[in-house]
Amino acid sequence: MDVTDRAPPTIGKVHDAHKVRMSGSEMDAKRKEHVAYEYLCHLEEARKWFEACLGDEQPPASEMEAALMNGVTLAKLAHFFEPNTVSLKKIYDPDLSVFRSQGLKFRHTDNINFWTAAMAKVGLPQIFYPTTTDIYNRKNMPRAVYCLHALSMYLHRLGLAPPMQNLVGEAEFTEEEITNMQAELDKYGIQMPHFGKIGGILANELSVDEAAVHAAVLAINAAIDQDDAEELAKKLNLPAAGLFKVDAGNAADYLAVLKERKQTKITQSEGKSEEELDAYDKLLSQAELQTGVQEANQVVVERIRNQHMAATRDQINVLIQDGCSEEELSSVLTHPDSELRDVMPENMSYYKEFLEKLLAEKGEPLTFEEIQQAIRDANAKAAHDRSVGGAMENLNRMILSGDCDEFLAALQSPILGLENVRPENAHMYHVLLKQVQEARGDDLTREEIQSVIDNTNEYADQTATLISGLDNVHATLSEDDPQSLLEALQAEAVSFRSIVPECQETYQERLREALAAKAEAGDEAGWTEETTLQGHSYFHNRRTGQRQWTRPEEFSGESADLTRLEIQNILTRVTGEYNRQKLLEANEHLIVQLQARWRGILFRRLFNKRMNYLEEQAPHVVKIQANFKGRRQQKQYAERVAYLKANEAAVVTMQSYARGAHARKLMRIRKQFFNDHVAAVVKLQSHVRRWLAMRDYRKLIQAKKPPVNTLRKFLHLLEHSDQDFQEEMEVQRLKAKVVTEIRGNKELEENLNIMDIKIGLLVKNRLTLDDVVSQSKKLKKKGSLDTLTTAQGRGLKSLSKENRARLEGYQ
């Protein structure tokens, strides 16, 4: 991926779902945080590019600036893309031993200058170059990182190096790393260069005639097809081709490598159609040609290097086997073509010793890598042997190892001059120094080691005093003197706690029992493992008087005597029992109160628990109660109904009495109400009568045909005449006649019914004809026969359905 294709940073991004307006200071802080994050991403990109080019593991991005100050990594990078300009032998302090032990030296600037010279050799525009002080004094490290990004793009275009990855938005850093980098940038006030403009600047600085380049590339491909190495060398050196590091002496290697690459490209394009084929699908491009040239150069360099290494190896093996002198060995090791690094003439005796020892152990000729490693080991050994630092490093290494004898020898080294070193405490020295070293995370200084030795000696003296006090306690247990035991337990050396003089006899009894139990299952050799106040194990034998920090071989694991912790536990239990008994006796009434209150608390807990349970089950309880009450109510209702049905007459009587009493009560109340409001009732009635009268009067006046009821109410107000009187008399006479007729008809109907019955009986021979005749006479007497004849004269159509049925029965 091109470094110009940058993804937006994710640190500090405001997401759409949570947009918050920030103040100016907050926005400035976010901007600085973005700058620090992007710069860390560029450092991480450079770190990964270094690893891809050099094959060595690089420090993390937050430490890359400090790692670049000595220029070693930059010089190794220069050797990677320009080995003819920068050889590995020229690099100062390649293993960083000087930098780690003494810090930056002025000679480290040579490494930075080598890198600058290599960039000038390959043709990187000088606009990207940082100054030496920008890197060595860390004045402008972003400028150096900017140059590395430009160099990676330029070398990739030349086919000399892989591309640099784009990690902006992908790399992750802790808040502490971003904050530290932001503080570093603010401290120096450095203006951050624009990494995204590198591609444009390179394009402006390196303008090339594309047609000329294309023609040169075609000529080179034609020379490859002709299989002519000399012609290929000429074409590769054409200025228009823009190829670097072309050596005419390597023409045969160029032809072999480029021919193989071109054949591979042709094979890959065989599956494409003529329309899909591009001009460069079967031709090597400029970048591919440059990559092939670089590969061929590397093959040649490796071949020459291997030849030199093989010659050096054979010479050294012969010299070591023949017992050469240091001068003879030095002439071979320091030869420019030996390909050996870090050869120092002052260490020649160490080289000879290490190589002879290695050859004797292996029993066969040494390889070049083994010789190089032996030189490095000899350099390290010589440097350490010449300084106190070497002794200190050796001691720190012995601290990490598990060999106590070698550690004690290193600790007693006269070079260090450590005081009060006691061999019997060597184990504790080793243990405590290892703890301090692990806690510190680095090698210990001489002062720190001397302090640990003094503290360990004091600690050992305190432990010896403790063991003597424990031996005194065991000695008094064999005597029948509780007072002597009490004095031994109260001694300052053993530091026992919770001792009460009143319990001395109990102490003696319990301790004797525990000691007897230990004697049965304890170590036969008499060893006891004691744990000190700081938690370390100390072994002592009361029978022989031996004491040591390390575990004895004859120790079985079970102590023969009581340890301090076991004695303290027994004392604590006895004193606790005594104190508890005294406390109970002194606070009996309080205990009773406490028990009572505690029982109350327990009862309230149970009550609250029951109440909580009932509250939780309230719906179910209500449902159960409802069902129970319903059943009980139904039962009571059924019993009541049965009772009422059994006493129905009495119930009816009681109801009638009750209703009568209630009606009389209501009547009395109503009557009393009217009596109390007679005046209001009279007034209300008068208003009602007045309203009715006014309504009838309006009807009489306004209606064209007023109702008869209305006229009747006002007839008494009209004037009377003789005609009115006569009409009234006629009306009364007609009313009397109608009444008389109605009564006669009713009586006649009754007689006719009787007549019908008798006729029916006559028909059935149940009545004599005389009875019918007598009935007929009665009808004639009353003058009703004419009426009947008149009715019959009206015809059959005037008969009702009932009379017609009677007539049919007669017939």
C-alpha positions, 0 to 999 in steps of 0.5 A: 500500500502506498504511504500516500493512501492514508486512512483517517485516524480513529483516535479522538474521532467524534461519532455521528451517534454522539456528537458533542460540541467541544470548546476551543481548548478541547478541540486543540487537545484533540488535534494534538492527540491526533498528531501524536497518534498518527506519528506513532503510526508512522513509527510503527510503519517504519518499525515493520519496514525495518523488520521486513528489510533487515530481518531483525526484531525492532523495539516498539514504536514508542522506543523507535526514536531512541533506537535510531539515535545511535544510527546502527539500524540506519547503517544496516539499512544502508548496507541492505540497499547499497552494500557497495557503499556501506559494508558491515565492517564500517558500521560502528558498534553493530551489536550495540555493546558500547551503546548499552554500557556507555551510552551514545558516542560521537562515533555513532554519528558515522553510522548516520553519515553512512546512511545519508551517503547511501541515500545519495548514492541511490539518488533520493532527492536531498529535499527529504534528508535530515541533518545528523543532529536531527537524529543524534541529538534528537532535535527533529526525529519526525524529519528522520521518520519522514525521510524513511517513508520517502526512502521506502517509496523510492526504493520500492519503485526501484525494486530494491525494497518492499513497500511500507505498510499504512497502519494509520487507523489500524495500529493501537496504542495505550493512552500512556504512549499517546500522552507521552508522545504528545508531551515529547512533541510539545517539548521540542515544538516540532512542526510535523511534516506532511507524510501524505505529500511524499508521493507528489514531491517525489514525482516533481523531483524525479521527472523522466521521459516515459517514452525513453524509458519504454524504449530502453525497457524494450531494448533490454527485453530484446537482449534477454530474448537474444540470450546475449550477456554482453549486449544485455549489459550494454542495454542495462547501462543505458541512461534512459533505463534508470537502473542502478547498481549495474555491474558489467562483470555480472552480465551472465548472472543478470541474464540468468536471473532476468531470463528466468523472471521473464519466462515465469511472466510469460507462463503466467500470461498464457491463460489470457486472451489477445484482448486481455493481454497488455504490452508488459504481460510478456515483458519485464517492467523497469521495476522488475528489471531493477529487482532482477538486477538487485537479485543478481547482484546479491547472488554475486555478493553472496557467492563472493562472500561464501568464497571468502568465508570458506577460505577463512574457515579453512585457514583458521581450522588449519592454524588451530589444528597446527597450534599457531601463534597469536600473530598468525591467527591475527593475520587471518582474522583481521584480513579484509576478506575474512568476512569476520566482524568485531575482531579486536587485536587486543583480544587475540589470546581470548580468540585462540583460547575459545577456538581451541576449546571449541575445536577440541569439544567438537572434534571436527572442523569448525563452521564459519558461524561457529568461528564468528560466535566464538569471536563474539563470546571471546570479546564478551569474556575479555570485556567482562574480565577487564572490569568490575562490571564483568564481575558484577554481571557474573555475580548477577548471572550467578544469582539467577542460576541455581548453583549455590557454590558458584554463586558463593565463589562469585560473591567472595571475588576479591574484585568486588571486595564485599565484606562480612560474607559468611559461607553458612548464609550463602543460601539465604544470600542467594534467595534474598538477592534473587528476590531483590533482583526480580523485584528490581527487574535489573542487575543489582549494584555493589551497594545493593548487594552489600546491603542485602548481605548485611541485612541477611547476616542480621537476619541470620543472627536473629534466627539463631537467637530464636532457635536458642530460645526454642531449645531452652523451652524444650529443655524446661519441658523436661523439668517439672518446673512450670515457673522455669517454663514460663520464664523461657516462654516470656524470653524476648528471643522467642517473642511468644504472645498471649502468655498469662502466668496463671496458666503456666501449669496448663501450658506445661501439660499441653506442651508436653502432650504435643511434644510426646505426639511429635516424638512418635512421628517425628524425624528419626535423625532429630531434625526440625524445620522452623519457619522464621518470622520472614517466612523462610525455612531453617533447619536445626538439630537439638541433639547434635546442635547443627543448624543450616538454611538448606534442607538436610538429606536425612530429613524425612519431612516431619519435625522432631521437636515443636516449632515456634508456630506450634508452640504459639498455637498451643499458648494461644488456645490455652490463653484463649480458653482461660480468657474466655472463662474469665470473661464469661464469669465477669459478664454473666448478666450481660451474656443473659441479656445478649442471649435474650436479645439474640433470641428476640432477633432470631424470633423477629427474623423468623417473624419477618421471614414469615411475613415476607412469605405471606406478602409474597404469597398474598395473591394465593392467600387471597384466592384461598380465602375467597374460595373458603369464604365462598364455600362457607357463604354458599353453605350458609345460604343453602342452610338459610334457604332450606330453613326458609322453605321449611317455615314458608308460612311463618315467613310469609306472615312475617313479611306481611307484618313487616310490609304492613309496618313499613307501609304504615311507617311510610304513610305516617311519614308522608302524612306528617310531611303533608301536615307540616307543609299544609300551607305549601301544599295549598299554595302549590295546588292553587298555582297548579289549578291557576296554571291549568285554568290559564292553559284551558283558557288559552286553548278556548281562545286561540284554538279554532275547535277547542276540545269538549273537555275545555268547553265543559269547564267554561259552560257555566260561564255562558248565558242560558236560554229556553232552547238550551234548557229544552236541549238539556232536557232532551239530552237527559231524556235520551240518556235515561232512555239509553240507560233503560234500553241497556238494562232491558237488553241486559235482562233480555240477554240473560233470559235468552240465555236461560231459554237457550239452555232450556231448549237444549235440555228439551232437545235432549229430553231433559226438560218438558215443553211446559217449562219452555212455554212458561219461560216464553210467557215470562218473556212476553210479560216483560215485553221483551219478545218484541225486542227479540222478534225485532232482532230476529227480523233483522236476518241471519246476517245480524247474528253473532258467531255464538248465536249462529252456532246456537241456531244451528244446534236448534235446527 
